[in-house]
Amino acid sequence: MNPMIKTLFEYIERMKDEIDTLKKGKVTLATPSHICLRERAIEKVKVEIQKISATLNPQIPEPYASMSRDEILGGIGQYEKMVLVNTNEW
């Protein structure tokens, strides 16, 4: 996976964890603001990931766009190639 995109995904996960911690902890007047700021940060990071993904390969969505062929095939398994021969002889 592209190192920058990997870092951005890790950032999103960290922000989600912080939101969960804020929701579970003691609620203060600032808590809704802190949650809102983190949610906005997540949305901005998602936009950045989409921009990077579009420049890498516009036809494949993330996280696949920044993965190597071997990483993708390692995750789903590799299929054997089959050659079809024309058997319709007259």
N, C-alpha and C positions, 0 to 999 in steps of 0.2 A: 504494500500500500504506500502511496505517496506520503513521505514523512510529514509534510505540512498538514495534509488532510487527517492523518492519524492524530496529530497533536490537537487539531480542532475537535475531533470526535472525543478525545480524552477531556478536553475543556468542557464540552457539553455535558459529559457524564459527571464531571466535578460540580458543575453548576446545578444539575438535577439533584445530586446528593446534598448540596447546600440548601436547596429549596426544601427538600424533605426534612432536613435537620431543623430548619427554621419553623416549619409547620408543626413539628413535634415538640419543639421547645417552648419556653415561656414567651407568650405573645406580649409585645410592647407596641407602642404607637409607631415605632419605626419598622416593625416586622413586615407589614404589607408593602412598604416601599422597597425593602431589601428583596423581597420575593419578586416584585415587579421588575426591578432592575436586572435580576438574574434571568428572568423570563425574556426580557428584551435582548439581553446579551446572547441568549441561546438562539433567538430568531436571527440576529445579525450574523452569528457564526454560521448558521445554516445557509444563509445567502452567500457567504464567502465560500463555503464548501461547494455550492452549486456553480459559482463562477469558476472556481479552480477545476471542477469536474468538466465543465463545458469546454475549457481550453485543452484538457487532456484528451478527452474523447467525447464528443457531443452526443453520441448515440447510445452510450452505456451509462446507467445511473451509478452513483456512488453506493457502496464502497468498491464496486467492481471496476469502475473506470480507472482507478489508480493501482489496481492489483496487476501483478504479472500473470502471464498465462498459467504458469505452474501453480501459483497460489490459488487461482480460480479452479483449475482442474483438481488440485489436491483437496479442495473442499467438497467438490461434487463427484469426484471419480472420473476416470478417463474412459471414454468409450473407444472400442476398436473401430477402425475404418473398414467398411465393407465395400467391395467393388461389385457392382451389378453388371452382369453381362447380358446382352440382348439375346434372349432365348426364342424370340419370335422369328423362326425361319420358315420360309414358304417353300 
